[in-house]
Amino acid sequence: MSACLYIVVEGEDPGFDIFVNGRALARNEDALEKMAQRVGVKPLLEFFSADVNSMALLLEEGAGDPEWAKTLPPPQWFAPEDGLITVRKLLNHLKASPTSLGNETEAVAQEMEEFERVLHKAAQRQLRWQLAVSWK
């Protein structure tokens, strides 16, 4: 089972493509969290939020504990500008240290660029966002 991190933009249709692969980001989440701490930004998972429906999907996919899911706080939405701070700082670090994640660095940087594109468009349209996780 593999995971992917992806962006959910508030509302039914943001008017632009929000697809991001997110598999390399998920595979390297621990290293990215440590990197975020080193460069002084919020880790990506601090933007995670889930509602009852998305948690139900995760539970159907075999991820998570049904008891834990019952204690989730209400969904949170974040300003895209806050996400851009994290994404751009991590992306700059990856570009400055192209071996920082070994052979995964390029794939992670490409997905970070996709995150940056989506968050930039969300900021232009003043739409809030959250990070979601999917297991396949």
C-alpha contacts under 8 A as a table, 3 or more apart, distances in Angstrom:
res1	aa1	res2	aa2	distance
1	M	135	W	6.37
1	M	136	K	5.46
2	S	23	R	7.50
2	S	135	W	5.52
2	S	136	K	5.42
3	A	23	R	6.11
3	A	26	A	5.86
3	A	27	R	7.33
3	A	133	V	6.74
3	A	134	S	5.48
3	A	135	W	4.27
3	A	136	K	6.25
4	C	21	N	6.94
4	C	22	G	4.65
4	C	23	R	4.23
4	C	24	A	7.47
4	C	25	L	7.03
4	C	26	A	5.14
4	C	27	R	7.87
4	C	133	V	5.72
4	C	134	S	5.37
4	C	135	W	6.49
5	L	21	N	7.56
5	L	22	G	4.57
5	L	23	R	6.51
5	L	25	L	6.48
5	L	26	A	5.65
5	L	131	L	6.80
5	L	132	A	5.79
5	L	133	V	4.72
5	L	134	S	6.62
6	Y	19	F	7.37
6	Y	20	V	5.93
6	Y	21	N	7.13
6	Y	22	G	5.75
6	Y	131	L	5.84
6	Y	132	A	5.34
6	Y	133	V	6.29
6	Y	134	S	7.84
7	I	18	I	6.79
7	I	19	F	7.59
7	I	20	V	7.34
7	I	115	F	7.54
7	I	118	V	7.93
7	I	129	W	6.73
7	I	130	Q	5.95
7	I	131	L	4.90
7	I	132	A	6.07
8	V	18	I	7.54
8	V	129	W	5.57
8	V	130	Q	5.39
8	V	131	L	6.22
8	V	132	A	6.66
9	V	14	P	6.74
9	V	18	I	7.69
9	V	122	A	7.33
9	V	127	L	6.62
9	V	128	R	6.00
9	V	129	W	4.39
9	V	130	Q	6.65
10	E	14	P	7.50
10	E	77	W	7.52
10	E	127	L	6.18
10	E	128	R	5.53
10	E	129	W	5.71
11	G	14	P	6.53
13	D	16	F	7.75
14	P	17	D	7.97
14	P	122	A	7.73
14	P	127	L	7.68
16	F	121	K	7.73
17	D	118	V	7.55
18	I	118	V	5.68
20	V	111	E	6.65
20	V	114	E	5.91
20	V	115	F	6.70
21	N	24	A	7.90
21	N	111	E	6.69
22	G	25	L	5.15
22	G	26	A	6.24
22	G	111	E	6.11
23	R	26	A	5.12
23	R	27	R	6.19
24	A	27	R	5.05
24	A	28	N	6.17
24	A	104	E	7.07
24	A	107	A	6.08
24	A	108	V	5.30
24	A	111	E	7.29
25	L	28	N	5.25
25	L	29	E	5.79
25	L	32	L	7.88
25	L	108	V	5.59
25	L	111	E	6.96
25	L	112	M	7.86
26	A	29	E	5.08
28	N	31	A	5.43
28	N	32	L	6.07
28	N	101	L	7.93
28	N	104	E	7.99
28	N	108	V	7.82
29	E	32	L	4.94
29	E	33	E	6.00
30	D	33	E	5.14
30	D	34	K	6.45
31	A	34	K	5.20
31	A	35	M	6.11
31	A	101	L	7.61
32	L	35	M	4.84
32	L	36	A	6.00
32	L	43	P	7.18
32	L	44	L	7.88
32	L	90	L	7.82
33	E	36	A	5.08
33	E	37	Q	6.36
33	E	43	P	5.00
33	E	44	L	7.07
33	E	45	L	7.90
34	K	37	Q	5.13
34	K	38	R	6.28
34	K	43	P	7.99
35	M	38	R	5.02
35	M	39	V	6.23
35	M	90	L	7.28
36	A	39	V	5.24
36	A	40	G	5.88
36	A	41	V	5.15
36	A	42	K	6.18
36	A	43	P	5.29
36	A	86	T	7.39
36	A	90	L	6.60
37	Q	40	G	5.06
37	Q	41	V	6.12
37	Q	42	K	7.15
37	Q	43	P	7.07
39	V	89	K	7.26
39	V	90	L	7.61
39	V	93	H	7.95
41	V	85	I	7.35
41	V	86	T	5.48
41	V	89	K	7.45
42	K	46	E	6.50
42	K	86	T	6.06
43	P	46	E	5.65
43	P	47	F	7.80
43	P	86	T	7.06
44	L	47	F	5.70
44	L	48	F	7.41
44	L	83	G	7.79
44	L	86	T	7.14
44	L	87	V	7.94
44	L	131	L	7.66
45	L	48	F	5.06
45	L	131	L	7.14
47	F	78	F	6.98
47	F	83	G	7.56
47	F	130	Q	5.63
47	F	131	L	5.34
48	F	130	Q	5.76
48	F	131	L	4.32
48	F	132	A	5.71
48	F	133	V	7.94
49	S	75	P	5.48
49	S	76	Q	5.66
49	S	77	W	7.55
49	S	130	Q	5.95
49	S	131	L	6.22
49	S	132	A	6.45
50	A	53	N	7.93
50	A	54	S	5.88
50	A	55	M	6.23
50	A	72	L	7.79
50	A	74	P	7.82
50	A	75	P	5.47
50	A	76	Q	7.72
50	A	132	A	6.79
51	D	54	S	5.48
51	D	55	M	6.18
51	D	72	L	7.76
51	D	74	P	6.59
51	D	75	P	5.22
52	V	55	M	5.13
52	V	56	A	6.08
52	V	69	A	7.70
53	N	56	A	5.06
53	N	57	L	6.46
54	S	57	L	5.07
54	S	58	L	6.34
55	M	58	L	4.95
55	M	59	L	6.12
55	M	69	A	6.56
56	A	59	L	5.09
56	A	60	E	6.16
57	L	60	E	5.04
57	L	61	E	6.25
58	L	61	E	5.00
58	L	62	G	6.43
58	L	63	A	5.33
58	L	64	G	6.83
58	L	134	S	6.74
58	L	135	W	7.08
59	L	62	G	5.03
59	L	63	A	5.12
59	L	64	G	5.80
59	L	65	D	7.15
59	L	66	P	6.81
60	E	63	A	7.40
61	E	135	W	6.55
61	E	136	K	7.19
63	A	135	W	7.15
64	G	68	W	7.45
64	G	69	A	7.38
65	D	68	W	5.26
65	D	69	A	6.31
66	P	69	A	5.10
66	P	70	K	6.66
67	E	70	K	5.40
67	E	71	T	7.24
68	W	71	T	5.49
68	W	72	L	7.10
69	A	72	L	5.54
76	Q	130	Q	7.04
77	W	128	R	5.63
77	W	129	W	5.30
77	W	130	Q	5.44
78	F	82	D	7.16
78	F	83	G	7.62
78	F	128	R	5.26
78	F	129	W	5.23
78	F	130	Q	6.03
79	A	82	D	5.52
79	A	83	G	6.95
79	A	123	A	7.53
79	A	127	L	7.47
79	A	128	R	5.07
79	A	129	W	6.59
80	P	83	G	5.09
80	P	84	L	6.13
80	P	119	L	5.30
80	P	120	H	7.11
80	P	122	A	6.21
80	P	123	A	5.30
80	P	126	Q	7.93
80	P	127	L	7.28
80	P	128	R	5.94
80	P	129	W	6.31
81	E	84	L	4.95
81	E	85	I	6.40
81	E	119	L	7.41
81	E	120	H	7.75
81	E	123	A	6.35
82	D	85	I	5.30
82	D	86	T	6.88
83	G	86	T	5.32
83	G	87	V	6.13
83	G	119	L	7.02
84	L	87	V	5.01
84	L	88	R	5.71
84	L	116	E	6.23
84	L	119	L	6.37
84	L	120	H	7.27
85	I	88	R	5.49
85	I	89	K	6.11
86	T	89	K	5.34
86	T	90	L	6.12
87	V	90	L	5.25
87	V	91	L	5.92
87	V	112	M	6.23
87	V	115	F	7.16
87	V	116	E	6.35
88	R	91	L	4.95
88	R	92	N	5.98
88	R	112	M	7.94
88	R	116	E	7.05
89	K	92	N	5.16
89	K	93	H	6.24
90	L	93	H	5.06
90	L	94	L	6.18
90	L	112	M	7.99
91	L	94	L	5.05
91	L	95	K	6.19
91	L	109	A	5.99
91	L	112	M	6.26
91	L	113	E	7.37
92	N	95	K	5.14
92	N	96	A	6.11
93	H	96	A	5.07
93	H	97	S	5.97
94	L	97	S	5.05
94	L	98	P	5.53
94	L	99	T	7.87
94	L	100	S	6.62
94	L	105	T	6.70
94	L	109	A	6.47
95	K	98	P	5.43
95	K	109	A	7.51
97	S	100	S	5.36
98	P	101	L	7.54
98	P	102	G	7.87
98	P	105	T	6.14
98	P	106	E	7.40
99	T	102	G	4.84
99	T	103	N	7.17
99	T	105	T	6.30
100	S	105	T	6.50
101	L	104	E	5.41
101	L	105	T	4.71
102	G	105	T	5.84
103	N	106	E	7.13
104	E	107	A	5.42
104	E	108	V	6.10
105	T	108	V	5.24
105	T	109	A	6.04
106	E	109	A	5.07
106	E	110	Q	6.16
107	A	110	Q	5.16
107	A	111	E	6.36
108	V	111	E	5.19
108	V	112	M	6.11
109	A	112	M	4.94
109	A	113	E	6.19
110	Q	113	E	5.08
110	Q	114	E	6.44
111	E	114	E	4.90
111	E	115	F	6.24
112	M	115	F	4.92
112	M	116	E	6.09
113	E	116	E	4.92
113	E	117	R	6.22
114	E	117	R	5.09
114	E	118	V	6.34
115	F	118	V	5.24
115	F	119	L	6.04
116	E	119	L	5.20
116	E	120	H	5.90
117	R	120	H	5.20
117	R	121	K	6.35
118	V	121	K	5.25
118	V	122	A	6.18
119	L	122	A	4.89
119	L	123	A	6.06
119	L	129	W	7.97
120	H	123	A	5.09
120	H	124	Q	6.29
121	K	124	Q	5.04
121	K	125	R	6.36
122	A	125	R	5.17
122	A	126	Q	5.88
122	A	127	L	4.96
122	A	128	R	6.85
122	A	129	W	7.68
123	A	126	Q	4.79
123	A	127	L	6.14
123	A	128	R	7.74
124	Q	127	L	7.87
